[in-house]
Amino acid sequence: MADTGWRNKTSITEFVLLGFGKVPELQILLFPLFLMIYMVTVVGNMLIVVLVVADQHLHTPMYFFLGNLSGLETCYSSAILPRMLASLLTGDRTISVSTCIAQFYFFASLAATECSLLSAMSYDRYLAVCKPLHYAALMNGRLCLQLAAGSWLSGCLATLIISSLMSQLTFCGPSEIDHFFCDFTPVIKLSCSDTNLILVLDLLLASLCTLFPFLLTLLSYIYIIITILRIPSTGCRQKAFSTCSSHLIVVTMFYGTIIIVYMLPKSDTLRDLNKMFSVFYSVLTPLINPLIYSLRNKEVKEALSRLIHKCVAFSRTQASL
């Protein structure tokens, strides 16, 4: 009887992303703010990618993973912010069901890939701090490529399964999504099909792609901190911790907000704050990452200085011709 009920309803073809409300004054303020965030995010992350590729001093496992992370963050922001900016500029909040599912796919696959990349980066730091004599042999070029490729492939394939099942669902209304992008839970709630299978698969794949890498990252840093605390010299302890601090800050911000949004009980207070926390991990984290790595990392700043000098010298050479 339930099947007959939803089959008799008219399927909707569009959703309405409510975003940040319908206050015109707020939309006017948010557009330039998010536009600036998006531009700085893309420029900052792509600059790190260029530095890692162009500077020989950064051809190490740590910066190889950092280059992957920065490229991912550029795509991550591009999966959400352009659509949000268009909505803020035009006032059109509608999005087709197929486009909504496609946005979810790119967002979720990149988020799952980031979890795996952060785990690979923490393993790299674990080997560097806890097994320094064997680091070069263990973290070789082949293993770096395997870890990076595995991260991208696992994130894309796991989310592809969920997105394929979502595309077969029927949506009969209501059509309003109280979010600024197409996330899994608010979209699934609008379906009038049987969602038991997709919910079970989502829980399973989310555990494999996010919880498992998180536990590996947590375990790596437990060993790292224990090893650092055993170093007798204060100067050596500070130097060892400085090599991991930037990555630890990124991991804390990323997983901290994700845990608040997706794993904590949905109390009234947290429900009201979820949208704000979603902005933090989906919009602000990609912005902050390059700032953390560039401002706190001497090697990145030196590589940037060398790149600027090369560009200036090239410009002077061209001008003299």
C-alpha positions in Angstrom: 0.0 0.0 0.0 2.9 2.3 0.7 4.3 1.7 -2.7 1.0 2.5 -4.3 0.8 5.7 -2.4 4.0 7.2 -3.6 3.6 5.9 -7.2 0.3 7.9 -7.5 2.1 11.1 -6.6 3.8 13.4 -9.1 7.6 13.1 -9.1 9.4 16.5 -8.6 12.3 17.4 -10.9 13.7 20.3 -8.9 14.7 21.1 -5.4 14.9 24.4 -3.7 18.1 25.1 -1.7 17.0 27.5 1.1 20.6 28.4 1.8 20.9 31.2 4.3 17.3 32.5 4.3 15.4 35.0 2.3 16.7 38.3 3.9 17.8 40.4 0.9 20.3 42.4 3.1 22.0 39.1 4.1 22.3 38.0 0.5 24.0 41.3 -0.5 26.6 40.8 2.3 27.2 37.1 1.7 27.9 37.3 -2.1 31.1 39.4 -1.9 32.2 37.5 1.2 31.9 34.1 -0.4 33.3 35.3 -3.7 36.4 36.6 -1.9 36.7 33.3 0.0 36.4 31.3 -3.2 39.0 33.4 -5.0 41.5 33.3 -2.2 40.9 29.5 -1.7 41.6 28.7 -5.4 44.6 31.0 -5.7 46.1 29.8 -2.4 45.7 26.1 -3.1 46.8 26.3 -6.7 49.9 28.3 -5.6 50.9 25.5 -3.3 50.4 23.0 -6.2 52.6 25.1 -8.4 55.3 25.4 -5.7 55.3 21.6 -5.1 55.6 20.8 -8.8 58.1 23.6 -9.7 60.5 23.6 -6.7 62.9 20.7 -6.4 63.3 21.3 -2.7 59.7 20.3 -2.2 59.9 17.0 -4.0 59.5 15.0 -0.9 56.7 12.7 0.3 55.2 15.3 2.7 54.9 17.9 0.0 53.7 15.4 -2.5 50.7 14.7 -0.3 50.3 18.4 0.4 50.1 19.1 -3.3 47.4 16.5 -3.6 45.5 18.0 -0.7 45.7 21.5 -2.2 44.5 20.3 -5.6 41.6 18.4 -3.8 40.7 21.5 -1.8 40.4 23.5 -5.0 37.9 21.0 -6.5 36.2 20.7 -3.1 35.4 24.4 -3.0 34.4 24.4 -6.7 31.8 21.7 -6.0 29.9 24.0 -3.7 30.7 27.7 -3.9 30.0 28.5 -7.6 26.5 27.2 -7.3 26.0 29.1 -4.0 27.4 32.3 -5.5 25.0 32.0 -8.5 22.1 31.5 -6.1 23.1 34.6 -4.0 23.6 36.7 -7.2 20.4 35.8 -9.1 18.1 34.8 -6.2 17.3 31.5 -8.0 17.5 28.7 -5.4 16.2 25.9 -7.6 18.4 23.0 -8.6 17.4 20.0 -10.7 17.4 16.6 -9.0 20.1 15.3 -11.3 22.3 18.3 -10.7 21.7 18.0 -7.0 22.8 14.4 -7.0 25.9 15.3 -9.1 26.8 18.0 -6.6 26.5 15.5 -3.8 28.7 13.0 -5.7 31.6 15.5 -6.2 31.3 16.9 -2.7 31.1 13.5 -0.9 33.8 11.8 -3.1 36.2 14.7 -2.4 35.4 14.6 1.3 36.1 10.9 1.5 39.3 11.3 -0.5 40.4 14.0 1.9 39.9 11.7 4.8 42.2 9.1 3.2 44.8 11.7 2.2 44.9 13.1 5.7 45.4 9.5 7.0 48.3 9.0 4.5 49.8 12.3 5.6 49.6 11.3 9.2 51.3 7.9 8.4 54.1 9.9 6.6 54.6 12.0 9.7 54.5 8.8 11.9 57.3 7.3 9.9 59.3 10.5 9.9 59.1 11.0 13.6 58.9 7.4 15.0 61.1 5.6 12.4 63.5 8.3 11.1 66.3 5.8 10.1 64.0 3.8 8.0 61.9 6.7 6.6 63.5 7.1 3.2 63.3 3.3 2.5 59.7 2.9 3.8 58.1 6.1 2.3 59.4 5.7 -1.2 58.0 7.2 -4.4 56.0 4.0 -5.2 54.3 3.9 -1.8 53.4 7.7 -2.1 51.8 7.1 -5.5 49.9 4.1 -4.2 48.6 5.9 -1.1 47.5 9.0 -3.2 45.9 6.9 -6.0 44.2 4.7 -3.4 42.8 7.7 -1.6 41.4 9.2 -4.8 40.0 5.9 -6.2 38.4 4.8 -2.9 36.6 8.1 -2.4 35.3 8.2 -6.0 34.1 4.6 -6.2 32.4 4.5 -2.7 30.4 7.7 -3.5 29.6 6.5 -7.0 27.7 3.6 -5.5 25.6 5.8 -3.2 25.0 8.4 -6.0 23.9 5.7 -8.4 21.3 4.5 -5.9 20.2 8.0 -5.2 19.5 8.6 -8.9 17.0 5.8 -8.8 15.0 7.2 -6.0 11.7 9.0 -6.5 11.1 12.4 -5.0 7.5 13.5 -4.5 7.8 16.6 -2.4 8.3 18.6 -0.4 11.1 20.0 -2.5 12.8 22.4 0.0 16.3 21.5 1.3 17.2 23.5 4.3 20.9 23.7 3.4 23.2 25.6 1.0 24.3 22.5 -0.9 23.0 19.0 -1.6 24.1 16.9 1.3 23.0 13.2 1.7 20.7 13.4 4.7 18.5 16.4 3.7 18.1 14.9 0.2 17.2 11.4 1.3 14.6 12.8 3.7 12.7 14.1 0.6 12.5 10.7 -1.1 9.2 8.8 -1.1 11.0 5.6 -2.2 12.3 2.9 0.1 15.6 4.2 1.4 16.5 1.3 3.8 19.2 -0.2 1.5 20.9 3.1 0.6 20.9 4.2 4.3 22.6 0.9 5.3 25.2 1.1 2.5 25.8 4.8 3.3 26.5 3.9 6.9 28.9 1.1 5.9 30.8 3.1 3.2 31.0 6.2 5.4 32.5 4.1 8.2 35.1 2.6 5.8 35.9 5.9 4.1 35.8 8.3 7.0 35.8 6.5 10.4 38.6 4.1 9.5 41.0 6.8 8.2 40.1 8.9 11.2 41.1 6.1 13.6 44.4 5.5 11.6 45.1 9.2 11.8 44.3 9.3 15.6 46.5 6.2 16.2 49.4 7.7 14.2 49.3 10.9 16.3 49.2 9.0 19.5 52.4 7.3 18.6 53.9 10.5 17.3 53.1 12.4 20.6 54.4 9.6 22.7 57.7 9.5 20.7 58.1 13.3 20.9 57.5 13.3 24.7 60.3 10.7 25.0 62.9 13.0 23.3 65.2 14.3 26.1 66.1 17.6 24.4 63.6 20.4 24.5 64.9 21.9 21.2 64.6 18.5 19.5 61.0 18.0 20.8 60.0 21.4 19.5 61.6 20.7 16.1 59.9 17.3 15.9 56.5 18.7 16.8 56.8 21.6 14.4 57.0 19.2 11.5 53.6 17.8 12.5 51.8 20.8 13.9 50.4 22.2 10.6 48.9 18.8 9.6 47.5 18.3 13.2 45.7 21.7 13.0 44.1 20.8 9.6 43.1 17.3 10.9 41.6 18.8 14.1 39.6 21.4 12.2 38.3 19.0 9.5 37.3 16.1 11.7 36.1 18.3 14.6 33.4 20.0 12.5 32.5 16.8 10.7 31.9 15.0 14.0 29.7 17.8 15.2 27.6 17.9 12.1 27.2 14.2 11.4 27.9 12.2 14.5 26.7 14.1 17.6 23.0 13.8 18.6 20.7 16.3 16.9 19.8 18.5 19.8 17.9 21.7 19.0 21.0 23.8 19.6 23.2 21.7 17.4 20.5 21.5 14.7 20.5 25.3 14.5 24.3 25.4 14.4 24.8 22.6 11.9 24.7 24.9 8.9 27.3 27.2 10.4 29.6 24.2 11.1 29.0 22.9 7.5 30.3 26.3 6.2 33.4 25.8 8.3 34.4 22.3 7.0 33.2 22.8 3.4 34.1 26.5 2.8 36.5 27.8 5.4 38.8 24.7 5.8 39.9 24.8 2.2 40.6 28.5 2.7 42.6 28.1 5.9 44.7 25.1 4.8 47.1 26.9 2.4 47.4 29.8 5.0 48.4 27.3 7.7 50.9 25.5 5.6 52.4 28.7 4.1 52.5 30.9 7.2 53.8 28.1 9.5 56.2 26.4 7.1 59.6 27.8 6.4 60.3 25.6 3.4 57.1 26.7 1.7 57.9 30.4 2.3 61.4 29.9 0.9 60.0 28.1 -2.2 57.6 31.0 -2.7 60.5 33.5 -2.4 62.5 31.6 -5.0 59.5 31.5 -7.3 59.0 35.2 -7.0 62.7 35.9 -7.7 62.5 33.7 -10.8 59.4 35.5 -12.0 61.0 38.9 -11.5 64.2 37.8 -13.2 62.2 36.4 -16.1 60.2 39.7 -16.4 63.4 41.8 -16.5 64.9 39.5 -19.1 61.8 39.8 -21.3 61.7 43.6 -20.8 65.4 43.9 -21.9 64.8 42.1 -25.2 
